[in-house]
């Protein structure tokens, strides 16, 4: 069953819409495998499967461990996805094992893909929020007024013990999840992509003083009711 979600921040700082589909052929769409942005690898692999099916040969996808049997419906769905993407100008794909995630500002493209039986998630913004999202790449919309209005995402360097100690002593100024806190207090742990929420700009400045060289992104949390104020 398709699950629907609201886009509350731009995906990759660019895209309003997102669809998640599950396919054993998701890997043929990996960006690094294509040439000239034309899905050449995906097209060649899908055409090869179609030819095998036409000749009555068994269909399977080879991995480094074993061969995974395919149904012709898998090939047909991948072919439809490929054709849609080849006729689309701006999109981004990301592959995670048998999951293909497609981002775009073309609502018709994402809506069409969401109607496939293999689609699992569909993301779109509230129509009243579209212009605001497009004009503000580093914001996250919230359905309630936030107590901590800034999200800080950390980069590739290791955790600093001093940051964990500061967070423990300033729970009124910042909020941190248990996993990240453990990483801070145990030191020498990688925290790329993990994040904390802080109360305001003054607290942000404090965090920057402690580990500013390891901050990769700063987002502002905006209450949706305040957009037009």
N, C-alpha and C positions, 0 to 999 in steps of 0.2 A: 504494500500500500504506500502510495506517495505521501511523504511528510512535507508539509509546507512551513517555511520559516520566513521571518521578516529580516531583510537586510538592514542592519543598523549602523554599518560602516562600510565604506567602499572596500570590496575585495581587492587585495593587492594595491590599494590606493587608487584604483581605476574603475572597477566594474561594479555595476548595480545588481546584476543578475548572476545566478549560479545554479547549476543542476549537477546532481550526482547520479551516475548510472553504474550498474554492476555488470561487468562483462569479462569473460575469460580472455578476451582479446584486447583488453584495455592497454596492455603494454605496447602494442603496435603503434599507439598514438604518442609515445614519448617524444617530446620536442627534440631532444638531442639526436634522435634517430632519423629525423627528416632532413631534406635538403631544400634550401631556398624557401622554406616556409610553406611548401606546397604539399605536405603530407605524402611525399613520395614513397617513404618506407611503408606507411600504413596502406597506401593504395596497392603497392606491389604484393604485400603479404595477403591482403584480402582477396586480390585477384587470383593469387595462387591457391587459396582455399576454395574459391569458387570453381576454379578449373578442376581441382581434385574431386569436388562434389559432382561436377558434370561427368567426370570419367568413372564415377562410382567408387572412388577410392575412399578409405576411411579418413576421417578428419581428426587431427589431434594437434595440440600445441606442445612443442618440445621445450622443456626447461632443463636446467643443469642436473635435476634430480630424476625426472621421469617424463613420460609423455602423457599429457592430459587430454582425454577425449573431448571432442567438440560436437555440438549439435549444429545442424545447418542454420537454425534460428540464430545462433551466436554469430555466424558469419553474416547473415542477412542484416542483423542489427548493426554490426560494425560497419557494414557497407553503407547503410542509411546515414549513420553518424558521419562517416567520411565525406559523403556527398554533400551533406548539409554544411559541414565545416569548409569544404572547398569553395562553396558559394557564399561564404561569409568573410567580411573584411577584417573585423577586429574581434579576437577572442584569445583566450589563454587556456591551455589544458594542463592538467596535473594528474599523474598516474600514481596510484597506491595499490600495488598488487593487482587485484581484479576490480579495482574501483577507478573509474574515470571521472574526473571533476572538470567541468567546463564553465568558464567565466566569460561574460560578455555584457556589452551595453545594448545588444540587439535582443530586445524582449521576445520578438517573434521566434528567433532561433532557440532561445532557452525554453520558451513555452512549448514549442514543437517537440524538443527533446524530452521534456517532462511528461509527454503523453506516451512515450515508449513504455512497454511493460517492464523493462529493466530499470526504469528510473526510480530512485529511492528518495531523493530530496529535491525540493524546488525552493529557491530563495528569490524574493523580490522585495523592494522597499515599499513602504506606504507611499502612495502617490503624492501626498502632501509633503513628503520629506525629500523627494527626488532632487529638486533644485538645490536644497541646502546641502545634501550629501555631495552633489557634484561640485559645489563651490568650496567645500571644506574637507580636504582629504584626510586630515588627522583628527577626526572627531568620531565619537561613538554615541549613538542616540540611546537614551535610557527612558523606560516607561515611568520611572519614579525619580524624584529629586535625589541626586547622589550625595552621600556623606563624604565620599572621597572622589574628587572631581577630575583627577588626572591619573592615567595609566602609564606606567613606566615599564618598558620591555628591555630586558638585558641582552647583551651581545655575546661574543665568542670567548671572552676572557673568563677566568675562574672566579668563583665566589670569594668575597672578602668577609672575613670573620667580623670585622668592625661594623659592616652593614647589618649583620644579623644581631649583634649586640644593640645597635642603635634602634632597630625595629622592635626588639623586645622591650626597650625602655620608652618607646614612644607610640604605644598602641592607639593613642588619640590622634596621631598625625598620619599614620600609614597602616595599611592592611596587607598582610602577607600570608600566603597559603602554607600549610605545614611542610610540604615537600621542599619548597624553596627555602623556608626557614632552616630546615635540616641541612640543606646544601650550604647555606651561609655559615652555620655554626660548625660544620665539619670541615670547612675549608677545602681548597683545592678541588672543588667539584665544578663541573661545567654547568652553566645556567642559561645557555643560549635559548632564547624564546620564552623564558619564564618571566614573570612580571609581578609588580606590586601596584597597589593603588594608594595615592597620597591625597591629602586633604586639599592643598592649594599650591599656588606658585611659590610661596615661601618654603614650604616643605620640599617641593621639587628642587629648589636651590640647595637645600641641605643634602639631599640625596646625591645631587650632582657633585658636591664637594667631596663626598665619600667615594663614589665610584662613577664619576661622570664619564671616564674613558671607556666604560663598559655599558653605556646606554645606547641602544640602537634605534629606539623609537619612543616618542612621547605622544600620547593621544589625550584629548580633552573629552570628558564625559559630559554630554549635554542633555538636559531634561527636555523631552520632546515638546512639552507645553511652553517652553521658553523660546522656541525657535523664532516665533514672530514678534517677540517682545522687544 
